[in-house]
Amino acid sequence: MNTRIRSRAAIALLSIVTIVWTVAPAVADDGIATLRETSKAFTEVAKNAIPAVVSVRVEKTITEQGSTYFYSPFDDEFFERFFGPRYRPRVEPRKRQQVGQGSGFIISEDGYILTNNHVVGEADKIVVTLRDGKEHQAKLVGTDPGSDVALIKIDAEKLPTIELGDSDALEIGEWVIAVGSPFGLQATVTVGVVSAKSRGVGITQYEDFIQTDAAINPGNSGGPLLNVDGKAVGINTAIFSQSGGYMGIGFAIPVNMAKSILNQLKETGKVTRGYLGIIMHPEKISSDLAEAFGLKSTNGVLITEVVPDSPAEKAGLERRDVIIKMNDQNVEDWQSFRNAIAMLKPGTRIDLTVVRDGKQKKATVEIGALDESELAMGGASSRVNKLGVQVQELTEELAQRFGYGRAKGVIVTEVAQDSPADRAGITPGILIMSVNRRDVTTVEEFNKAVEEFGKTGKLVLLVRNERFAQYVVVNLD
């Protein structure tokens, strides 16, 4: 009996081995075929996209002032957003030519090109090099420093273009392709996946970055991030690195954000944003806060201040209200809500659902126009408004996120375009540690110091980024 069982088992095993031996090559062939098809898809995307991706060279003449060191936000700004300004010694004031390089992509046959504001925004001369080597001097149509989007144009016709896709439809893990001119190497293609969505990293005022591990390096700024259909879903903008080069974390502006401002840039050269008039708790609502405010989840935004005579005040919104819905759509967090409001056209009416004292209430708001030159500070002094920054107290979470360790101060959350703070190189994410040698650790202390010392027309701020601290003189006049 045992002999029979062993014989049957041997026959069964032999049959399985025979089947596996027969099927394995077929499975392997199928896998290789799939890889070949994937490779062909990437090749096809690259072949169609490369002719519409351009190299952008920018030039700017600067006059260096008579001090021991100088800071240039124009030179290598791609890196300086993460690694801080570069210092160079000099003997006397002189003029010099700065040259920068980035990428862009053509979105219309008559020569409109999308790129980054930090690539072209401060340039005196913009030269675009097409794939065939032809150079065109471009004109700056409009810029939006708040999102780091810029639109330029060359005089040409029947140009190859890249179609704008739908960045909202992207999913984490989806294949994406980056094309640009890293280190001046034109038409470089890299491939990766969407690592995350809706990232905020503190380098622009309005952020909703796509994070990808497709290799992005200096010179990629302004180039397209493409999906497998060859449509642009993002504008490559920045990297996070501790070495100065690619480390697997790159960021792209969602193309849907760019779409919402393109027409405004074409028509007026700038963007007018929607304005609600509230100051929000700048973090995700914790479970403890949700319980304290009678919320069923941690989604939503908590109002900490309502600006007097603002659309929010006129609609009856109050401090401690929690906004949980906008036009019946759930509000996830303060950053996405802020971006959504900013992209609305002034005069738009929206319905908000808020939780007040544990009960839901409805409010209809007519969106106003945000004056970027005068940020509403929620009761701050006129000199603070004139400085052009909005700050918040440094929490443990923010200190860890920005690498400030045990440092003390207030962190900059917004900087008004062309304000004294903006001209002095202050950017969101910077820590202000003191005002005219007076330490500040709260918003109240900061406002009081600016009001008192701002009477002189100048402020000396001790500011810090992740790597070092420095003194910055801000002229208020």
LINLINRA-V668407 format. One record per helix or strand. SS is the DSSP state (2 for helix, 1 for strand). FROM is the first residue (numbers start at 0). TO is the last residue. Records with the same first field share a line. If there is no record, write none. Layout:
BEGIN
SS: FROM-TO + FROM-TO
END
This chain:
BEGIN
2: 1-49 + 76-82 + 116-119 + 166-168 + 181-183 + 254-267 + 286-291 + 310-313 + 333-341 + 381-386 + 395-401 + 419-422 + 442-455
1: 52-62 + 68-70 + 86-88 + 94-105 + 111-115 + 124-128 + 134-143 + 148-152 + 163-163 + 174-179 + 187-198 + 208-211 + 223-225 + 231-238 + 249-253 + 273-274 + 277-279 + 300-305 + 321-325 + 328-329 + 348-355 + 358-365 + 367-368 + 388-392 + 409-414 + 430-434 + 437-438 + 457-463 + 468-474
END
